[in-house]
Amino acid sequence: MNASPPEPGSLARPLAVGAEVTSNGVHFRVWAPKRNRVEVVVESGAAVGEHLLRSEEDRYFTGVVARAAAGDLYRYRLDGDGPFPDPVSRFQPDGPFGPSQVVNPAAFAWTDDAWKGRSLAGQVIYELHVGTFTRAGTWAAASEQLPHLAELGVTVLEVMPVGDFPGRFGWGYDGVNLYAPTRLYGTPDDFRGFVDAAHRHRLAVILDVVYNHLGPDGCYLAEFGPYFSDTHVSDWGNGLNFDGLDCERVREFVAANAGYWVDEFHLDGLRIDASQSIHDDSPRHILADIAARVRLAARGRATIVVNENEPQDVKLVRPAEQGGYGLDGLWNEDFHHTGMVALTGRAEAYYSDHAGGPQELVSAAKYGFLFQGQRYAWQEARRGTPTFDVAPWRVVNYLQNHDQVANSGHGHRAHRQTSPGRLRAATACLLLFPGTPMLFMGQEFAASAPFYYFADAKPELAPKIRAGRVQFMSQFRSMDRPDLTGWLPDPDSPETVKRCRLDHTERETNADVYRLHKDLLTLRRTDAAFGPSDVRKVDGAVLGPRAFVVRYFAAAGDRLLLVNFGTDQFLDRAPEPLLAPPVGHSWRVVWSSDDPAYGGTGTAHPEVRDGWRLPGEAALVMAPDPLPPADLKAVRKYAERLAKERREHERTRFWQ
């Protein structure tokens, strides 16, 4: 047997290490360069006992246990220490501190052979946390909601991390078993069943993965080898060893994990957490390896790899031939920040470089990121990179996500922090701007459930987590208060988690909000003017202190998006070419956020006899309406008469 990991591009063995079910039993293989003697301890089934593994080159240890089978529990004993769970365990039925379980991924009966995957262009992403997406918090319960998400117009589900972690609940960002979907939501086959069902409903599924650190409790990787860096530290602990001694095996461990989710769970891609904290000084960055492994594992299916990158570095989405890493999309914090300031008027902490004004929103529509190399006062440094040659759909826009809702302190969603009219207008911007839109679970029906930070940590860690949360939240002046510790929800309380669980009956209770989202997504999907494009095809202009227009240029007919976050505004003069209809046309309203169906009061046509009247806290979509020849003559005569009356008024008004 070859002692080295498979070469990049090879799928001869799904995983270089781990427990593989074969016709002769179970083949165990583990990398343990720090050890001289390794035994696999089988704890259940017909092969119970300790089985010595033989040493290969490069300190791999391997062997076949003839009577072992799928479902058996096992661990590794290292030079007499342990036993420890498998670094690439496919399942930890009792959690990270318990034994690993042999899993045969080939036993699942997939029904998605016809599924071709999805690319990022043209998609609508929906972020969800399985444990709070439903009252039951399981894969099975989440599957029951898939028809509703498909009907809404969502096309991609982004699942928050599921790599197993200690405790009864958590966000998943402190996972310690990267290959083992947490037992808290069901079995690995339950996860596969969710993906299979999603594909039946034409929904892609991507998984949020964390490769910048591992959790502080229940991680045994260091017992096996140099998995962690001696030089790179992230905000959450030591980074993984992507560029130090023996880094080749660690790089393979992570790249193979990326491919594993796509191969064995038929996932359609990944969302990479905090990629700016994945430190790698190698000639080829590990992110490029991750992207390549995802494409390889998909075997021709379309895939999506998006990432959170606070500096918003477009190098990550450039192809390899242009010096990039080959990822597909970047989260857009600028859109969130300016959108929330527009909604709430609050510009504290990391919002403080954004004013939420119309020019910022116009620029977000035109260019995606707002900071593309300018000085960012909050960080006292330059931030961002230019997007002028980047396809608009590569930028992922959102008004809510898990972090930002939790960072409100109260766990309040956007609808709790603004007026209904402004929220409807901002939703139109989110779902109609050229970037790829993302919704956070429950956003589509104004869920009453908050979303807090929660983590079930062991007693000695829980106070540190609470203190860290207080320290983070105190950057907001409104929350920098002596009693903040008692005021914030307790992260390790089951009651905190319970309050976060969605009530999907609110889809009917708040039917007007749900209809707003559904209609906007239908408009985005069916109107070619709002479709994905590799080039920038919009322009915009400020019309007032809180008002702006974005014009979409399309062969089938231009569209106007008029937005006013302020009070009613009258434009008796409109020297703005973007407001002009095509020759021989007038404008008609095709959609209004103030429609009574969405809880509004109704909208009159904004273009009136003496100018434009922009309704307050509203958004309108307008399309060209051809004028018949007779109307053209009437319009010209009317314009001539109106001009004559205006000239007469100007000549005489000082004498009246």
Phi, psi and omega per residue, in radians:
M1 nan 2.461 3.114
N2 -1.216 2.225 -3.082
A3 -1.414 -0.247 -3.077
S4 -1.620 2.780 3.049
P5 -1.106 2.759 3.082
P6 -1.023 2.536 3.053
E7 -1.152 2.560 3.043
P8 -0.931 2.303 -3.111
G9 1.757 -0.133 -3.126
S10 -1.792 2.398 3.050
L11 -2.112 0.461 -3.100
A12 -1.044 -0.692 3.070
R13 -2.227 2.165 -3.062
P14 -0.924 -0.765 3.131
L15 -2.286 2.389 3.136
A16 -1.153 -0.475 -3.139
V17 -2.343 2.962 3.112
G18 2.059 -3.000 -3.130
A19 -1.845 2.024 -3.118
E20 -2.010 2.235 3.089
V21 -1.313 2.234 3.109
T22 -2.223 3.069 3.117
S23 -1.219 -0.256 -3.107
N24 -1.829 0.112 -3.069
G25 2.264 -2.482 3.132
V26 -2.098 2.246 3.112
H27 -1.669 2.107 3.131
F28 -1.836 2.392 3.075
R29 -2.571 2.335 -3.084
V30 -2.524 2.549 3.070
W31 -1.710 2.108 -3.109
A32 -2.511 1.244 -3.052
P33 -1.160 -0.255 3.138
K34 -1.533 -0.051 -2.976
R35 -2.104 2.744 3.117
N36 -1.906 -0.480 -3.109
R37 -2.343 2.216 -3.133
V38 -2.269 2.291 3.064
E39 -2.151 2.482 2.981
V40 -1.662 2.210 -3.115
V41 -1.781 1.837 3.118
V42 -1.508 2.160 -2.968
E43 -1.860 -0.077 3.090
S44 -2.667 2.850 3.139
G45 1.574 -2.923 -3.023
A46 -1.367 -0.222 -3.057
A47 -1.919 0.485 -3.105
V48 -0.962 2.324 3.125
G49 2.441 -3.122 -3.132
E50 -1.754 2.302 -3.068
H51 -2.200 2.066 -3.112
L52 -1.251 2.329 3.082
L53 -1.739 2.504 -3.139
R54 -1.492 2.607 -3.109
S55 -1.502 2.383 3.057
E56 -1.914 -3.094 3.022
E57 -1.101 2.721 3.077
D58 1.059 0.384 3.008
R59 1.139 0.601 2.890
Y60 -1.522 2.592 3.097
F61 -2.208 2.353 -2.972
T62 -2.555 2.774 3.065
G63 3.036 2.732 3.089
V64 -1.854 2.237 3.036
V65 -1.765 1.922 -2.900
A66 -1.095 -0.689 -3.030
R67 -1.677 0.034 3.106
A68 -1.302 2.704 -3.072
A69 -2.655 2.965 3.076
A70 -0.990 2.404 -3.112
G71 1.727 -0.308 3.129
D72 -1.207 2.593 3.083
L73 -1.723 2.500 -3.099
Y74 -2.706 2.813 2.991
R75 -2.573 2.991 3.104
Y76 -1.914 2.392 2.987
R77 -1.820 2.256 -3.016
L78 -2.026 1.888 -3.107
D79 0.885 0.645 -3.140
G80 1.524 -0.209 3.131
D81 -1.485 2.702 3.075
G82 1.802 -2.589 0.160
P83 -1.395 2.769 -3.095
F84 -2.137 2.598 3.088
P85 -1.164 2.781 -3.123
D86 -1.165 2.292 3.078
P87 -1.011 -0.462 3.105
V88 -2.036 0.654 3.062
S89 -0.957 2.329 3.086
R90 -1.472 -0.240 3.122
F91 -2.891 2.415 3.068
Q92 -2.101 1.484 -3.027
P93 -1.051 -0.429 3.126
D94 -1.929 0.259 3.119
G95 1.637 3.125 -3.033
P96 -1.066 -0.428 -3.098
F97 -1.531 -0.131 -3.099
G98 -1.709 -3.010 -3.132
P99 -1.320 2.777 3.020
S100 -1.451 2.804 3.116
Q101 -2.110 2.379 3.054
V102 -1.221 2.221 -3.128
V103 -2.159 2.357 3.039
N104 -1.821 1.714 -3.078
P105 -1.123 -0.388 -3.110
A106 -1.291 -0.171 -3.092
A107 -1.343 -0.286 -3.100
F108 -1.348 2.386 -3.118
A109 -1.628 1.638 3.141
W110 -1.294 2.610 3.082
T111 -2.144 0.254 -3.006
D112 -1.870 0.569 -3.104
D113 -1.017 -0.533 -3.096
A114 -1.455 -0.126 -3.089
W115 -1.259 2.258 -3.074
K116 -1.849 0.079 -3.123
G117 1.383 -3.070 3.113
R118 -2.455 2.532 2.932
S119 -1.656 2.864 -3.017
L120 -1.201 -0.623 -3.073
A121 -1.023 2.232 3.081
G122 1.517 0.076 -3.064
Q123 -1.630 2.867 3.023
V124 -2.224 2.075 -3.021
I125 -1.665 2.564 3.129
Y126 -2.323 1.958 -3.119
E127 -1.525 2.327 3.132
L128 -2.498 2.650 3.036
H129 -1.926 2.018 -2.984
V130 -1.023 -0.665 -3.063
G131 -1.187 -0.364 -3.141
T132 -2.149 -0.007 3.125
F133 -1.123 -0.531 3.077
T134 -2.311 2.948 3.107
R135 -1.134 -0.618 -3.131
A136 -1.352 -0.529 3.109
G137 1.200 0.645 -3.113
T138 -2.208 2.882 3.055
W139 -1.073 -0.713 -3.108
A140 -1.094 -0.771 3.128
A141 -1.164 -0.681 3.106
A142 -1.101 -0.603 3.139
S143 -1.078 -0.540 -3.129
E144 -1.163 -0.369 -3.116
Q145 -1.596 -0.094 -3.065
L146 -1.062 -0.704 3.114
P147 -1.040 -0.625 -3.132
H148 -1.203 -0.672 3.121
L149 -1.168 -0.702 3.094
A150 -1.117 -0.716 3.120
E151 -1.134 -0.627 3.119
L152 -1.054 -0.636 -3.092
G153 2.033 0.089 3.032
V154 -1.207 2.565 3.131
T155 -2.180 -0.336 -3.107
V156 -2.347 2.208 3.057
L157 -1.706 2.191 3.088
E158 -1.866 1.888 -3.041
V159 -1.613 2.196 3.085
M160 -1.061 2.782 -2.910
P161 -0.933 2.499 -3.121
V162 -2.161 -0.005 3.055
G163 -0.982 2.320 -2.932
D164 -1.058 2.587 -3.101
F165 -2.534 2.785 -3.117
P166 -1.222 2.752 3.016
G167 1.682 -3.111 -3.055
R168 -1.654 -0.213 -3.116
F169 -2.875 2.863 3.117
G170 2.941 2.887 3.085
W171 -1.239 -0.526 -3.130
G172 1.840 -0.072 -3.076
Y173 -1.456 -0.019 3.029
D174 -1.999 0.681 3.124
G175 -1.149 2.656 3.132
V176 -2.199 -0.241 3.084
N177 -2.035 1.601 -2.978
L178 -1.159 -0.410 -3.077
Y179 -1.733 -0.157 -3.009
A180 -1.865 1.854 3.053
P181 -1.051 2.341 -2.998
T182 -0.991 2.438 3.110
R183 -1.167 -0.236 -3.065
L184 -1.140 -0.445 -3.071
Y185 -1.856 -0.099 -3.118
G186 2.365 -2.927 -3.124
T187 -1.544 2.936 3.037
P188 -0.975 -0.659 3.119
D189 -1.210 -0.481 3.026
D190 -1.126 -0.693 3.076
F191 -1.109 -0.792 3.099
R192 -1.049 -0.703 3.121
G193 -1.080 -0.655 3.091
F194 -1.097 -0.803 -3.130
V195 -1.141 -0.751 3.133
D196 -1.046 -0.756 3.119
A197 -1.165 -0.686 3.108
A198 -1.048 -0.749 3.133
H199 -1.124 -0.588 3.068
R200 -1.089 -0.529 3.132
H201 -1.650 0.252 3.103
R202 1.123 0.549 3.110
L203 -1.900 2.206 3.009
A204 -1.402 2.742 3.118
V205 -2.292 2.163 3.012
I206 -2.088 2.645 -3.042
L207 -1.978 2.343 3.030
D208 -1.297 2.158 -3.130
V209 -2.145 2.616 -3.075
V210 -2.082 1.896 -3.140
Y211 -2.047 0.181 3.132
N212 -1.628 -0.306 3.096
H213 -2.937 2.986 2.959
L214 -2.130 2.878 -3.063
G215 -1.147 2.803 -3.061
P216 -1.433 -0.153 -3.029
D217 -2.317 2.260 3.085
G218 1.532 0.207 3.138
C219 -1.737 2.114 -3.081
Y220 -1.952 0.198 -3.068
L221 -1.029 -0.661 -3.097
A222 -1.128 -0.335 3.080
E223 -1.225 -0.431 -3.059
F224 -1.645 -0.680 -3.053
G225 -3.038 -3.076 -3.079
P226 -1.403 1.154 -3.128
Y227 -1.291 -0.387 -3.037
F228 -1.917 2.589 -3.061
S229 -1.336 2.522 3.023
D230 -1.540 -0.174 -3.018
T231 -2.110 -0.445 -3.053
H232 -1.861 2.265 3.115
V233 -2.200 2.339 3.061
S234 -1.694 3.130 3.106
D235 -1.151 -0.240 -3.029
W236 -2.073 0.153 3.134
G237 2.352 -3.023 -3.123
N238 -1.071 2.398 3.058
G239 -1.369 2.944 3.102
L240 -1.345 2.704 -3.044
N241 -1.464 1.517 3.134
F242 -1.685 -0.136 -3.050
D243 -2.523 0.198 3.142
G244 -1.811 -2.829 -3.140
L245 -1.059 2.324 -3.137
D246 1.105 0.391 -3.087
C247 -1.163 -0.378 -3.096
E248 -1.007 -0.701 -3.118
R249 -1.254 -0.606 3.114
V250 -1.234 -0.707 3.085
R251 -1.051 -0.725 3.116
E252 -1.151 -0.677 3.116
F253 -0.983 -0.756 -3.097
V254 -1.391 -0.805 3.136
A255 -1.074 -0.711 3.106
A256 -1.119 -0.607 3.092
N257 -1.077 -0.731 3.110
A258 -1.059 -0.773 3.116
G259 -1.228 -0.554 -3.119
Y260 -1.018 -0.805 -3.126
W261 -1.099 -0.653 -3.132
V262 -1.290 -0.695 -3.076
D263 -1.316 -0.995 -2.983
E264 -1.498 -0.322 3.130
F265 -2.021 0.071 3.117
H266 0.986 0.462 3.099
L267 -1.159 2.735 -3.049
D268 -1.717 0.131 3.101
G269 2.573 -2.857 -3.022
L270 -2.414 2.749 2.850
R271 -2.044 2.137 -3.053
I272 -1.682 2.142 -3.084
D273 -1.323 2.365 2.975
A274 0.707 1.045 -3.066
S275 -1.137 -0.356 3.091
Q276 -1.141 -0.305 3.137
S277 -1.744 0.158 3.014
I278 -1.623 1.703 -2.994
H279 -1.612 2.261 -3.111
D280 -2.719 2.011 3.128
D281 -1.700 0.250 3.122
S282 -1.230 2.798 3.077
P283 -1.026 -0.613 3.078
R284 -2.010 2.088 -3.068
H285 -1.224 2.539 -3.135
I286 -1.033 -0.495 3.114
L287 -1.095 -0.630 3.080
A288 -1.147 -0.676 3.095
D289 -1.123 -0.711 -3.138
I290 -1.087 -0.819 -3.141
A291 -1.062 -0.766 -3.125
A292 -1.121 -0.687 -3.116
R293 -1.198 -0.617 3.082
V294 -1.078 -0.824 -3.128
R295 -1.087 -0.737 -3.118
L296 -1.093 -0.808 -3.082
A297 -1.160 -0.423 -3.102
A298 -1.292 -0.300 3.096
R299 0.914 0.846 3.069
G300 1.693 -0.287 3.067
R301 -1.217 2.599 3.057
A302 -1.199 2.537 -3.101
T303 -2.361 2.881 3.140
I304 -2.329 2.235 3.004
V305 -2.269 1.849 3.083
V306 -1.904 2.864 -3.139
N307 -2.617 2.663 3.004
E308 -1.584 2.134 -3.116
N309 -2.470 1.775 -3.018
E310 -1.000 -0.684 3.090
P311 -1.245 -0.174 3.106
Q312 0.993 1.021 -3.085
D313 -1.619 1.958 -3.074
V314 -1.263 -0.144 3.051
K315 -0.982 -0.551 -3.091
L316 -1.116 -0.496 -3.092
V317 -1.819 0.062 3.045
R318 -1.405 2.587 3.115
P319 -1.168 2.805 -3.085
A320 -1.035 -0.629 -3.120
E321 -1.179 -0.237 3.055
Q322 -1.855 0.311 3.116
G323 1.437 0.208 -3.116
G324 -1.677 -3.010 -3.094
Y325 -1.830 -0.144 3.042
G326 1.399 0.320 3.032
L327 -1.367 3.022 -3.029
D328 -1.772 -0.668 -3.018
G329 -2.619 2.822 -3.139
L330 -2.232 2.357 3.006
W331 -1.133 2.529 -3.087
N332 -1.950 1.620 3.108
E333 -1.178 -0.542 -3.124
D334 -1.044 -0.743 3.132
F335 -1.079 -0.782 3.126
H336 -1.045 -0.832 -3.038
H337 -1.124 -0.844 -3.114
T338 -1.204 -0.611 3.114
G339 -1.132 -0.727 -3.133
M340 -1.252 -0.597 3.061
V341 -1.161 -0.682 3.076
A342 -1.075 -0.629 -3.110
L343 -1.347 -0.675 -2.954
T344 -1.929 -0.379 -3.048
G345 1.361 0.037 -3.097
R346 -1.713 2.254 -3.107
A347 -2.288 0.998 3.136
E348 -1.598 2.779 2.976
A349 0.864 -2.216 -3.030
Y350 -1.268 -0.013 2.985
Y351 -1.523 -0.151 -2.877
S352 -1.206 -0.272 3.081
D353 -1.563 0.072 -3.116
H354 -2.097 2.368 -3.114
A355 -1.776 -0.243 -3.137
G356 1.222 0.341 -3.101
G357 -1.479 2.990 -3.080
P358 -1.097 -0.599 -3.136
Q359 -1.156 -0.656 3.095
E360 -1.090 -0.721 -3.126
L361 -1.229 -0.651 3.043
V362 -1.069 -0.803 -3.135
S363 -1.130 -0.622 3.093
A364 -1.113 -0.681 3.100
A365 -1.161 -0.671 -3.051
K366 -1.422 -0.677 -2.949
Y367 -2.172 -0.089 -3.124
G368 1.430 -1.569 3.127
F369 -1.347 2.558 3.085
L370 -1.610 -0.652 3.094
F371 -1.710 2.001 -3.072
Q372 -2.234 0.576 3.130
G373 2.240 -0.047 3.086
Q374 -1.349 2.934 3.090
R375 -1.213 2.366 3.127
Y376 -1.942 1.851 -2.964
A377 -1.058 -0.648 -3.095
W378 -1.045 -0.603 3.140
Q379 -1.764 -0.075 -3.102
E380 0.911 0.784 -3.135
A381 -2.822 2.909 3.039
R382 -1.273 2.633 -3.096
R383 -2.523 2.480 3.021
G384 1.599 2.926 3.124
T385 -2.411 2.718 -3.065
P386 -1.157 2.481 3.123
T387 -2.006 0.219 -2.987
F388 -1.032 -0.500 3.135
D389 -1.900 0.293 -3.122
V390 -1.769 2.308 3.123
A391 -0.987 2.327 -3.073
P392 -0.964 -0.606 -3.065
W393 -1.217 -0.191 3.101
R394 -1.306 -0.197 3.137
V395 -1.740 2.152 -3.079
V396 -1.728 2.007 -3.114
N397 -1.687 2.608 3.098
Y398 -2.779 2.665 2.996
L399 -1.835 -0.337 3.137
Q400 -2.474 2.535 2.896
N401 -2.668 -3.137 -3.046
H402 -1.037 -0.776 -3.125
D403 -1.107 -0.883 -2.946
Q404 -1.257 -0.596 3.070
V405 -1.172 -0.785 3.125
A406 -1.104 -0.585 -3.092
N407 -1.310 -0.034 3.028
S408 -1.290 -0.103 -3.135
G409 1.518 -0.998 3.107
H410 -1.430 -0.064 -3.033
G411 1.248 0.339 -3.061
H412 -1.278 2.354 2.994
R413 -1.368 2.938 -3.005
A414 -1.034 -0.617 -3.071
H415 -1.176 -0.302 3.088
R416 -1.489 -0.101 -3.020
Q417 -2.036 0.115 -3.069
T418 -2.675 -3.065 3.112
S419 -1.558 2.731 3.110
P420 -1.017 -0.674 -3.111
G421 -1.146 -0.806 3.128
R422 -1.129 -0.664 3.130
L423 -1.109 -0.728 3.121
R424 -1.103 -0.706 3.136
A425 -1.150 -0.738 3.133
A426 -1.165 -0.619 3.097
T427 -1.107 -0.649 3.072
A428 -1.085 -0.719 3.094
C429 -1.090 -0.813 -3.125
L430 -1.021 -0.834 -2.977
L431 -1.544 -0.182 3.140
L432 -2.009 -0.272 3.089
F433 -1.103 2.763 -3.053
P434 -1.121 -0.423 3.136
G435 -1.142 2.897 3.071
T436 -1.326 2.115 -3.101
P437 -1.453 2.592 3.059
M438 -2.299 2.315 3.049
L439 -1.843 2.617 3.014
F440 -1.750 2.485 -3.005
M441 -0.839 2.290 -3.136
G442 1.527 -0.226 3.133
Q443 -1.051 -0.576 -3.046
E444 -1.219 -0.270 3.073
F445 -2.279 0.469 3.088
A446 0.865 1.012 -3.085
A447 -0.970 2.391 3.116
S448 -1.368 -0.340 -3.134
A449 -1.183 2.313 3.018
P450 -1.299 3.082 2.972
F451 -2.379 1.937 -3.094
Y452 -1.804 2.930 2.913
Y453 -1.392 2.327 3.101
F454 -2.529 2.515 3.120
A455 -2.777 2.154 3.140
D456 -1.538 1.601 -3.057
A457 -1.775 2.796 3.091
K458 -1.161 2.760 -2.994
P459 -0.914 -0.675 -3.093
E460 -1.311 -0.345 3.131
L461 -1.618 -0.517 -3.032
A462 -0.971 -0.791 3.124
P463 -1.090 -0.622 3.122
K464 -1.164 -0.665 3.118
I465 -1.151 -0.759 3.119
R466 -1.097 -0.751 -3.138
A467 -1.132 -0.691 3.112
G468 -1.126 -0.654 3.118
R469 -1.167 -0.728 3.106
V470 -1.093 -0.763 -3.139
Q471 -1.082 -0.732 -3.139
F472 -1.136 -0.791 -3.056
M473 -1.230 -0.384 -3.090
S474 -1.257 -0.116 3.039
Q475 -1.162 -0.386 3.056
F476 -1.454 2.100 -3.060
R477 -0.994 -0.636 -3.109
S478 -1.179 -0.325 3.142
M479 -1.929 0.059 3.127
D480 -1.450 1.442 -3.008
R481 -2.425 2.640 -3.069
P482 -1.075 -0.530 -3.068
D483 -1.663 0.335 -3.062
L484 -1.078 -0.612 -3.121
T485 -1.014 -0.777 3.136
G486 -1.387 -0.287 -3.063
W487 -1.506 -0.602 3.129
L488 -1.312 2.525 3.072
P489 -1.048 2.514 -3.124
D490 -1.257 2.053 -3.081
P491 -1.069 -0.490 -3.062
D492 -1.770 0.378 3.101
S493 -1.685 2.253 3.058
P494 -1.007 -0.505 3.129
E495 -1.136 -0.617 3.098
T496 -1.047 -0.783 3.132
V497 -1.149 -0.759 -3.107
K498 -1.008 -0.699 -3.120
R499 -1.176 -0.378 -3.095
C500 -1.461 -0.201 -3.040
R501 -1.281 2.360 -3.082
L502 -1.284 2.602 2.985
D503 -1.952 1.792 -3.030
H504 -1.289 -0.129 3.013
T505 -1.190 -0.297 3.098
E506 -1.187 -0.206 3.018
R507 -1.058 -0.591 3.082
E508 -1.547 -0.691 3.139
T509 -1.028 -0.745 3.139
N510 -1.887 0.885 -3.034
A511 -1.071 -0.496 -3.127
D512 -1.171 -0.686 3.120
V513 -1.204 -0.735 3.115
Y514 -1.078 -0.749 3.137
R515 -1.104 -0.665 3.088
L516 -0.987 -0.880 -3.120
H517 -1.145 -0.755 -3.109
K518 -1.113 -0.763 -3.127
D519 -1.163 -0.695 3.116
L520 -1.143 -0.691 3.116
L521 -1.214 -0.569 3.036
T522 -1.131 -0.757 3.109
L523 -1.085 -0.760 3.125
R524 -1.072 -0.667 -3.069
R525 -1.371 -0.599 -2.983
T526 -1.748 -0.343 -3.127
D527 -1.700 2.021 -3.050
A528 -1.025 -0.461 -3.120
A529 -1.095 -0.482 -3.102
F530 -1.746 0.099 -3.116
G531 -1.279 2.934 -3.110
P532 -1.191 2.604 3.129
S533 -2.553 2.549 3.079
D534 -1.438 -0.185 3.129
V535 -2.149 2.783 -3.123
R536 -1.416 2.146 -3.049
K537 -2.207 0.473 3.101
V538 -2.222 2.713 2.962
D539 -2.426 2.859 -3.094
G540 -2.667 2.888 -3.127
A541 -2.655 2.600 3.057
V542 -1.401 2.309 3.139
L543 -1.936 -0.189 -3.119
G544 -3.135 -3.082 -3.082
P545 -0.997 -0.560 3.134
R546 -2.278 0.221 -3.001
A547 -2.124 2.609 3.116
F548 -2.731 2.916 3.066
V549 -2.245 2.458 2.973
V550 -2.100 2.240 3.120
R551 -1.902 2.257 3.112
Y552 -1.760 2.117 -3.122
F553 -1.651 2.115 -3.077
A554 -2.503 2.537 -3.128
A555 -1.072 -0.590 -3.116
A556 -1.419 -0.050 -3.136
G557 2.329 2.317 -3.140
D558 -1.215 2.824 3.046
R559 -2.317 2.582 3.005
L560 -1.949 2.355 2.932
L561 -1.970 1.894 3.108
L562 -1.711 2.239 -3.098
V563 -2.318 2.334 3.086
N564 -2.390 1.926 3.101
F565 -1.511 -0.097 -3.107
G566 -1.789 -2.705 3.113
T567 -1.410 3.002 3.107
D568 -0.884 2.417 -3.110
Q569 -2.277 2.333 3.123
F570 -1.897 2.216 3.058
L571 -1.922 1.720 3.112
D572 -1.388 -0.248 3.011
R573 -2.296 2.427 -3.073
A574 -2.402 1.203 3.122
P575 -1.370 0.909 -3.126
E576 -2.160 1.899 -3.067
P577 -0.997 -0.477 -3.104
L578 -1.152 -0.321 3.106
L579 -1.459 -0.231 -3.059
A580 -1.287 2.311 3.085
P581 -1.310 2.801 3.024
P582 -1.013 2.710 -3.122
V583 -0.989 2.322 3.121
G584 1.388 0.259 -3.108
H585 -2.302 2.789 2.877
S586 -2.067 3.116 3.083
W587 -1.758 2.483 2.988
R588 -2.194 2.605 3.122
V589 -1.416 2.145 3.105
V590 -1.849 -0.271 3.100
W591 -2.784 2.466 3.111
S592 -2.416 2.316 3.086
S593 -1.216 -0.286 -3.132
D594 -1.610 0.236 3.078
D595 -1.054 2.383 3.098
P596 -0.986 -0.422 3.118
A597 -1.120 -0.375 3.134
Y598 -1.826 0.136 -3.115
G599 1.682 0.106 3.133
G600 -1.521 -3.065 -3.096
T601 -1.870 -0.008 -3.104
G602 1.767 2.706 -3.041
T603 -2.321 2.214 2.996
A604 -1.392 2.827 3.112
H605 -1.077 2.286 -3.040
P606 -1.281 -0.427 3.140
E607 -1.582 1.990 -3.058
V608 -2.034 -3.133 -3.033
R609 -0.982 -0.679 -3.019
D610 -1.944 0.343 3.081
G611 2.569 -2.535 3.114
W612 -2.119 2.359 3.054
R613 -2.063 1.883 -3.087
L614 -1.606 2.046 -3.115
P615 -1.139 2.536 -3.121
G616 -1.275 2.547 3.090
E617 0.839 0.961 -3.078
A618 -2.649 2.816 3.041
A619 -2.322 2.459 3.134
L620 -2.245 2.517 2.964
V621 -1.963 2.273 -3.094
M622 -2.192 2.558 -3.137
A623 -2.253 2.689 3.123
P624 -1.156 2.488 3.114
D625 -2.193 1.995 -3.090
P626 -1.057 2.425 3.058
L627 -1.692 2.279 3.064
P628 -1.175 2.761 -3.093
P629 -0.900 -0.707 -3.133
A630 -1.102 -0.676 3.132
D631 -1.185 -0.582 3.118
L632 -1.072 -0.757 3.111
K633 -1.123 -0.745 -3.127
A634 -1.121 -0.696 3.129
V635 -1.099 -0.751 3.132
R636 -1.102 -0.780 3.133
K637 -1.115 -0.721 3.129
Y638 -1.096 -0.733 -3.137
A639 -1.135 -0.704 3.124
E640 -1.118 -0.765 -3.129
R641 -1.149 -0.716 -3.137
L642 -1.120 -0.687 3.124
A643 -1.147 -0.707 3.126
K644 -1.101 -0.759 3.132
E645 -1.119 -0.678 -3.125
R646 -1.178 -0.712 3.116
R647 -1.107 -0.702 3.124
E648 -1.123 -0.704 3.124
H649 -1.112 -0.722 -3.137
E650 -1.128 -0.608 -3.124
R651 -1.259 -0.526 -2.980
T652 -1.845 -0.214 -2.973
R653 -1.124 -0.487 -3.123
F654 -1.353 -0.250 -3.125
W655 -1.707 -0.043 -3.093
Q656 -1.559 nan nan
